[in-house]
Amino acid sequence: MEIQVHDIRKGFDGHAAALNGLSLTVASGELMALLGPSGSGKTTLLRVIAGLEVPDGGRILFDGADASHRSVQDRNVGFVFQHYALFRHMTVAQNVGFGLSARPRSRRPSRREIRRRAEELLALVQLQGLEHRYPAQLSGGQRQRVALARALAVEPTVLLLDEPFGALDAKVRKDLRRWLRDLHDRTGHTTVFVTHDQEEALELSDRVAIINAGRVEQVGSPPEVYLRPASAFVFGFMGASNGLPVEVRGGAAFLNGCPRPVADGIRVADGPHMVYARPHDVVLAPDDETGTGLRGIAEAVRVAPGLVRVDMAVPGLDKRLELDIPMSDAHWMSVRPGQPIHVRLTHCHVFGP
Ligand code: ATP
């Protein structure tokens, strides 16, 4: 099922608009992550797609047909919201069968069929044998999987997941991510999930939509949004970034008062810009072989697994650059806090000021 979200607006009384003319297409069978800061409108967007929230304007199309006025039941979506808890007084099997049991009599399967379906789904989420347990007798990760099985029980064509692994510890999260990707590949449901964890979005999804202030900032595959960010916001949101104000002249970027460029080969019009680089793209250049670069003062030197992090103060600017130096690059051993260092940017992005 393809989902088209067209120019959706949604406000809540007394607040700035949660969705600001947001448009987005999720391809049939795609696993899409919605990534964005807190309050950017991700949950509201899922709720509008599910039919739990009525937008102030815009349209939702399912496979090209206008679904804007369809009820939640008629949209055939399964959803797992972060605080959409399991029913405590029901067993695992009863929780999973709930959506089917609650159907009007004419569309309700027999009890036996519901039990069979619950068993099948519990096998799918790898919880066989736990049918008769109560939610309190399960781990957090198991509960999340029961919630997913419950969402899948109504045979949705679309699956909406709001921070499905939000409350879990790092190890369980990682396992469940892999498991969800696997499940998606087996079932092929069009799936949209909300996260504010960029690693989760990159690792799990076919495409990522970066949401900012109720609008889509960029949509693309994980490598696209990471390597070709459309804006400084996307660049900053996809990982740690270093930003410096520069003047671009003839394809080279100059810091104020610095005769040598910090980067060259830049394809933007001359004028003031911001240059951004990831910490691993700021490298030590002790021999100054390229004629480009930047002198600064090393502040902190910290050892992390496989790499050394150096904070460098940029003279004349109230700015710091962060460098991630692979431990295998022996140059880091000569870096001492308080000493000058010389770096260059091997890869950078330039956006307007
Ligand atoms: P988070 O990552 O923190 O869950 P989000 O990106 O999912 O955030 P939303 O929950 O969609 O953001 O909220 C978007 C904006 O709409 C926020 O400013 C929020 O305060 C506001 N909002 C959401 N629901 C309501 C509501 N029922 N009443 C009033 N304001 C709301």
Residues whose N, C-alpha, C, O or C-beta is under 5 A from the ligand:
A	BS01	ATP	F12 H15 A18 G36 P37 S38 G39 S40 G41 K42 T43 T44
